Every structure is written in C-alpha cells, then in structure tokens.
Amino acid sequence: MTASVRRQWKHFAATPRGRRFVTRYRLRRGSRSGLVRKVLISGLGVLIMLAGVAMLVLPGPGILALILGAVLVAEESLFAARLLDRLDVWISRKIEAWRARRRR
C-alpha cells in the first residue's frame, strides 16, 4: 500500500459516519479532473457493479464488487455519495443493534 493510499484511508476512516463519502466527493471535486476522467471513473464503477450483480449468482466476490463499484461512482456523483453516507449510517446502526442483542 502506498503512502498516499494509506493517508487517504486514514482520512476516510477519521471522518465521522454519515459524512465520509460526501467529504471524499468534495475533496475529489476540488482537484482538476476533466470530463473524460469523470466519465471513465463512473463508467468503470458501473461496470464493476454490473459484474458484482452477476457474481451474486456466479462464483466470485459479488458483494465486494458491488461496494467497490459504488465507491467509484460516489467519487464522481454527489447523489451516490449521499446515498452511500446514508447506507453507512444505517448499516452501522444495524451492526450495533446486532452486537447489543448478542451481548445479552
């Protein structure tokens, strides 16, 4: 893992839940990237998500591919970033409730 990826991950993990993906989107938006790059990254994300859907019934890491594709799309789309932030909060609440039930 390169230092840049490590630093980006630490920043992502340090950002509070419910703001992670929008913050990442806004940071990426500040960088100078052209329309071609935006279309390529979004297209790659959609293709990976389609492969993930196929891998849900075929052998392969379908859920992982869906998550990776969604993250790529969220880097270029504010709507997708907001949706992933809501999903992040919802999933973390469900996990905490499950852990609380399990402790009893």
N, C-alpha and C positions, 0 to 999 in steps of 0.2 A: 504494500500500500504506500503510495507516495505521500509526501508531507502535505501536499495540497489537499488530497482527498481526506487525509486524516484530520486536517484543520477544518475542512468543510463539514465532516461528520460531527466533530466536537461542537461546532457552532449550531448545527441542526439539532443535536441532542440537548444542548443547553437552552434552546428556545422552548418556551412553555407550550404544552399541548394546546391545540386549537389555533396556533399562530405559526406553526413550523413551515407549512407549505406555502402560505401566503408570503411569509418573510423571505423564503427562498426564491419565490417568484419575483418579488420586488428587487432582491439583490441581483438576480439574473437580468431583469429588465433594465437595470442601470448600466449594465455592460453594453458595449457596442456590438450588437449582433444583427446581421441583416435578415431580411425576409426569407431568403433562401435557407439560412441556417434554422430559422424558426420552423419553417415548413418541413425540413428534413428531420428535425428532432421530433416534432409532433407526429409525422408520418411513421417514423421508426417506433415511437411509443404505441401507436395504434396497431402496427404490425405485430409487435411483441404481445400486445393484449389479445389480438386475434389468435396468435399461436398459443397463448395461455388458455383461451377458451377451448381450443382443440385439444390441448393437453389435459383438460379436465376429464375427457373420456378416453384419451390415448395415453400411453405411458409418457411420463415426463412431469416436471415441476410446474403444473398449471397455475397454482395459486401464486407461486413466486413470480412467474412470468407476468401474470395479471398485475401484481403490485409494481413490478419494475416498469412495465409499460405505462401504468397510471402515473407514476412518479415522473417519467419523462414528459408525458403530456402536461402534467401540472406545472412543470418548469416554464412552459410556454403559454399556459392558459390560466387566467385568474379564476375563471369558473371552476375548472378542475382542481386548482389549488384550494379554493374554499371548500369544495366538496370533500377533498381528502382531509382537510383540517377537521371538518365535522365528523367524518368517519373515524379519525384518530381519537377524538374525544369519546365517541360512542363506544368504540372497541375497548378503550382503556377503562371506561366505566363498567362494561360487562365483565372484563377480566377481574377488576377489583371486587365486584359483587360475587363472582365465582370463587375467588380466594377467600372472601369473608364467609361464604357458606361452607367452604371446605374446612376452615378452621374450627367451626362449631362442632 
